[in-house]
Amino acid sequence: MSSQSEVMHCYEQIALLTERMLMLARTGQWGALPALEAQCRDTVDRLKAIEPQETLDEWQSARKYRLLSQINSIYTDIRSIVMPQLAKLGAVMKSLELRQSLHKAYGQADDALL
């Protein structure tokens, strides 16, 4: 595989990975997202290393920009699903911290009553 086709292969892989990430986010499969995100990040890192060394032809450039548009749209959809979930998680964490703090402050008194 030439470097040029490897560049396009990287863009195709990123598009496929982001589509899978969106599907997982839509179905609430949060545990599987980090592995795909790591694969995507690794592919982007590889792309950063190889792309500057190559010049894409007109067709490849057009395909690249279509893929970039698709990837950007998918990431927007993923964020719209993930961000509310992160906000909920943050609220739960805050609540747990408050409970723990209250238990530390008043837990011993509750234990004495039993």
C-alpha positions as CSV (number, residue, x, y, z in Angstrom):
1,M,0.0,0.0,0.0
2,S,1.5,3.4,-0.9
3,S,1.5,6.2,1.5
4,Q,-1.0,8.1,-0.5
5,S,-3.5,5.2,-0.3
6,E,-2.7,4.9,3.3
7,V,-3.7,8.5,3.9
8,M,-7.1,7.8,2.3
9,H,-7.3,4.6,4.2
10,C,-6.8,6.5,7.5
11,Y,-9.7,8.9,6.6
12,E,-11.9,6.0,5.7
13,Q,-11.1,4.3,9.0
14,I,-11.8,7.4,11.0
15,A,-15.2,7.7,9.3
16,L,-16.0,4.1,10.1
17,L,-14.9,4.4,13.7
18,T,-16.9,7.6,14.3
19,E,-20.0,5.9,12.8
20,R,-19.5,3.0,15.2
21,M,-19.0,5.5,18.1
22,L,-22.3,7.2,17.2
23,M,-24.1,3.9,17.1
24,L,-22.8,3.0,20.5
25,A,-23.7,6.4,21.9
26,R,-27.2,6.2,20.5
27,T,-27.7,2.8,22.2
28,G,-26.1,3.8,25.5
29,Q,-23.2,1.4,25.2
30,W,-20.9,3.8,27.1
31,G,-18.3,1.2,28.1
32,A,-17.4,0.4,24.5
33,L,-16.8,4.1,23.5
34,P,-13.3,4.6,25.0
35,A,-11.7,1.8,23.0
36,L,-13.1,3.1,19.7
37,E,-12.1,6.6,20.6
38,A,-8.5,5.4,21.3
39,Q,-8.5,3.6,17.9
40,C,-9.7,6.8,16.3
41,R,-7.0,8.9,18.1
42,D,-4.3,6.4,17.0
43,T,-5.5,6.7,13.4
44,V,-5.5,10.5,13.6
45,D,-2.0,10.4,15.0
46,R,-0.8,8.1,12.2
47,L,-2.5,10.4,9.6
48,K,-0.7,13.4,11.0
49,A,2.6,11.7,10.5
50,I,2.0,10.5,7.0
51,E,-0.2,13.1,5.3
52,P,2.2,16.0,5.1
53,Q,4.5,13.8,3.1
54,E,2.0,13.2,0.3
55,T,0.1,15.2,-2.2
56,L,-3.4,13.9,-3.0
57,D,-4.8,14.0,-6.5
58,E,-8.1,15.9,-7.2
59,W,-10.3,12.9,-6.7
60,Q,-8.6,12.0,-3.4
61,S,-8.8,15.6,-2.2
62,A,-12.5,15.7,-2.9
63,R,-13.1,12.4,-1.2
64,K,-11.0,13.6,1.8
65,Y,-13.2,16.7,2.2
66,R,-16.4,14.7,2.0
67,L,-15.1,12.4,4.6
68,L,-14.0,15.3,6.8
69,S,-17.5,16.8,6.5
70,Q,-19.1,13.4,7.4
71,I,-16.7,12.9,10.4
72,N,-17.4,16.4,11.7
73,S,-21.2,15.9,11.4
74,I,-20.9,12.6,13.3
75,Y,-18.8,14.1,16.0
76,T,-21.5,16.8,16.4
77,D,-24.1,14.1,16.8
78,I,-21.9,12.2,19.3
79,R,-21.4,15.3,21.4
80,S,-25.1,16.0,21.5
81,I,-25.6,12.6,23.0
82,V,-22.6,12.4,25.2
83,M,-22.6,15.9,26.8
84,P,-26.0,15.5,28.6
85,Q,-24.8,12.1,29.9
86,L,-21.6,13.7,31.2
87,A,-23.7,16.4,32.9
88,K,-25.8,13.7,34.6
89,L,-22.7,11.8,35.7
90,G,-21.3,15.1,37.1
91,A,-24.5,15.7,39.1
92,V,-24.4,12.1,40.4
93,M,-20.7,12.5,41.4
94,K,-21.5,15.8,43.2
95,S,-24.3,14.1,45.1
96,L,-22.1,11.2,46.1
97,E,-19.4,13.6,47.3
98,L,-22.0,15.5,49.3
99,R,-23.3,12.3,50.9
100,Q,-19.8,11.2,51.7
101,S,-19.0,14.5,53.3
102,L,-22.2,14.4,55.3
103,H,-21.5,10.8,56.4
104,K,-18.0,11.8,57.5
105,A,-19.4,14.8,59.5
106,Y,-22.5,13.1,60.9
107,G,-22.1,9.4,60.3
108,Q,-20.6,8.6,63.7
109,A,-23.5,10.3,65.4
110,D,-26.0,8.1,63.3
111,D,-24.0,5.0,64.3
112,A,-24.2,6.0,68.0
113,L,-28.0,6.1,67.8
114,L,-28.2,2.5,66.6
